Amino acid sequence: MKNRSKTDIIASILEVIKQGGSKRGKIMYGAYLSYTQLNEYLSLLLEMELIENQGNKNGFSSPSFNITDKGRHYLNIHNQIKEMITIVESN
């Protein structure tokens, strides 16, 4: 896998959460992150209000996360920019 930018990693995390991967393990494996990276990025995304912590509903499992409207907006813009870059690079 090539080196990814911070914005690409954030978009990967948001995409995994959007597709229903709300637990830490699913996010970590879906976005190809180490546990340390996952925790750093989750803290950043919570601080930026791109995701929200839903807590652990039964008291035993790890917390779950949801993407916010701001997170969806970020993801849409990121995808549009990536698409434009792909078009420019192909010409």
N, C-alpha and C positions, 0 to 999 in steps of 0.2 A: 504494500500500500504506500502511495506517495505521501509526502509530508502534507498535512492539512493545515490551513490557516485557522486561527481562532474563530473566525466567523463561520467557516465550514463546519467546525466541530459543534459550535452552538446550534447551527441549523440541523445537524445530524441528531443532536439530543432532542431538539424540538420536534423533529419529524417522528422519532421513535415514540415520544410521549403522545403526540397527536394520533398516531396509529394504534394507541391503546397500551403502550408500554409504560405504565405509570410507576412501577416499582424499580428500585435501584438496580437490581440484577438485570432486569430486562433492558433498562437504559444502558447499562454498562456494556453488555454484550451486543446490543443493537447498534450502538454508536462506536463500537470498537475502542473502548477506553479502559485504562487501568482503574483500580479502585481509588487511588489517589487523585487521578485526573477527574474521575467522576465527581468526587466530593468537592474539588475546587470549582468545577464548572457548575454544579448544582447550586453552590453558594452564590456564585456570580449571577446565575439566572434568577435566583430568588431575589437577590439585591436589585437587579434590573427590572424586576416584576414581569419577567417573560414567562415564568412558571409560578405556581402556587403549591404549597405543601398542604396536602389533604389530611395529614396525620396518619396514624395507624388506627384503623377502625375497630379492630378486635383486641388491641393491646398487646398482641404477640408478634405480629409481622412488622416489617419495616414500613416507614411512611410511604405514601403514594403521592404522585405529583400530577398536576393538570397544567396544560398550556393555557395561558391567559389570552385575552383578545390582543393585547400588546405583543405577545409571543407569536400569535398567528400572523399579525401584521409584519413583524420582523421576518418570519419565514417566507411570506409572499414576496416581500421586497428582495430578499436574498435570492430566491429562485428566479425572479425576473432578471436580476443583474447577471446571474450565472448564465441564463439563456442568452442574454445580449452578448456576453463575452464569447460564448460558443459560436454565435453567428459571425461576430467580427473576426474571430480566429480562423474560421473556415473560409473566409474570403481572401 
